[in-house]
Amino acid sequence: MPDPVVPTPLPGGPDVAGLSYEQARDALAQVVERLERGSASLEESLALWEHGEALAARCQEWLDGARARLAAATATKVLFYQLGVSAVMLPAASALLGEPGVIAWTPRAVASLAYQSVVVAFASYLTWFWLLTRYLGGRLAVFSFLAPLFGVVFGTTILGEPLTGRFALAALLVGAGIALVNARVRKPAPA
């Protein structure tokens, strides 16, 4: 007669409430591994399954908490973190790559820098992050295809560049793509 299987202690112990996400995830992986081996008795398998459910619920608690903290971050806070990090990292990277930096502080260079800083890096990103707190990212992202179109329109109006038929066709295709992505899907009526 074979020796009875002596159950080993459950990973993470019976109380999972005090486990960190990583501890609960690792313990859950051990439970899954033990269940996949198939060597446990029915009673031990049931205990492992219940323990695995408790560990999965603990992992989900951690993920829900992280999601709530990320959702609570304001658009302004996200923007300032991005600008703060890039303000430190990009000049350092530029120096390491041997780029000369600003060669001459002409009025045009100062105006370009001010425009890039205030309009492009601040106002547009702040608006973008604000929109992401109110609309689905997938549906909103399609509007980023409008950016090159605005560039061409501004190039035409400000710089006097020619507007061609190919641009009109491209604008129509981008508009059709935006309409297609944002169209409501109609479910067929049941037969």
N, C-alpha and C positions, 0 to 999 in steps of 0.2 A: 504494500500500500504506500503511495507517495506521501512524502511529508507535507503537512498542511502549510499553505502559504501564510507567512506571518506578515500582516499588513504593516507597511512602513508609515511613519507619521505623514500626515498631509502637508504639502508645502505651504508655507504661510500660516500654518496653525489654524485652529478652528475660528479664531476671531480675525476678520480681515479689515475691520474698521480702522485700525491704526496703520495699515500698510501704505507706503508711498505708491505712486503709479508704477514705478519701475519694479518694486517688490511684488506688487499684485500681478503685473504682466509676466514676470519671470515665473512666479508660482503657478500662474495659469498655464504657461507653456509646459511646466513640469506635469501638471495634471493631465493635459492633453496627451503628452508623451506616454504617460502611464496608461491612459485609457486606450491609446492606439496599440500598445503592446498586446492587449487582450488577455493578459495573464491573470488579471484580478478576478476574484469571485464576484458573483452578482451583487452581493451586499456591499463589497468594497467598491465596485463600479458605481453603484448608486450614490455612495458617500462621496466618491470622487466627483461625480457629475454635479451633485448639489454644491460641493465646495467650489467647483469650477464656475458654476453660475454665480456664486457669491463673489468670487474673484473678478469675474467679468463685470458684475454690477459695480464693484469698487473701481475698476478701471474706467467705467463709463462715468462714474461720479467725478473722477479727476478730469476727464475730457470735457464734461459739461461745465465744470468750474473754469477750466482754461478757456473754453469757448465764450463763456459769459464775461470773463475778464477782457478778452480780445474785443468782444462786441461793445464793451463799455468804453473802450479807448476812443476818444473823440477824434474827429478828422484833423483838428488843429494839432493834437498831441502827436498823431502819426506823422503829420507833415513836418513838425519841428524835429522829431527824431531823425527823419530822413535827411532833412537839410543840415542838421547838426553833425551827423556822421559824415555826410558828403563834404561839408565845409572843412572837416579835419582831414579826411582821407584823400580827397582829390588833389589838393595842393601838395600833399606828401608824395602821392603817386606821380604827379607831374615832375616834382624835383628829382625823384628816383629815376625817371625815364629821361631826364636831361632836357626837358622842354624849356624853352627860354622864358615862358610866361609873357606878361604884357610888355611889349617893347616900347610903345609910346602911348601916353594917356591923352589921346586926342578927344575932342568933344564927341566924335562919332563912336569911339571905343567906349567912352563913359556912358553914352546914351544906350549903346547896345548892351552893356553890362547891366545897366539899370533895368532895361526892358526884360532881359533874361531873368534877372533876379526877382523883380516885382510881378511881372505878368506871367512869365512861363513857369518859373520855379515856385512862386508863392500862390498867386491867385488861381491859376488853372489847377494846380495840384490840390489846393484847399477845396476848390469846387468839386474836383473829381472824388476826393475822399468823402466829402459830404454826400455826394450822390450815391456812393457805395454803401453808405449807412441806410439809405432809403430804398434802393432798387437792387434787384438781382445782378450780380457781377457779370454773369454770362450775357444777359440781355443788354447791359450797359456797355460792355466792352466793344460791341459791334460799332458803336458810335465813334470809336477811336479811328475808324476808317475814314471819317470825315476830315481828320486833321490835314492830310495832304491836299484835299480839295480846297480847304480854306487857304492853305499856303499858295495854291495856284491862283485862287480868286484875289487874294491880297497882292500877289505878284503882278496880276493884271491891273488892279486898280491903283496900287501905289507906285509900282515900277514901270507900268506901261508895257508889260510883256504881252505877246499876242495870245489870244484865246483860240484854240483850234477845235476842230470837230472831234478829234480823238479825245480831248478833255471832256467834251459834252457827252460822248459815249461812255467814258469812264465814270463820269458823275451819275449817269443813268444806271449803270451797272452797280455802283456802290449803293445808290438809293434802293434799287431792287433787292440787293442783298440785305440791307437793313430792314426792309419791309418783310422779306421772307423770314428772317430770324425772329422778328417780333410778331409775326402773324399768329393768331390763336389757332391751335390745332382743334379741328372739329372731329369729334368722335362719331363714327357711323352709328346710325340708329340700329338698335337690336332688331334682328329679323324675326 
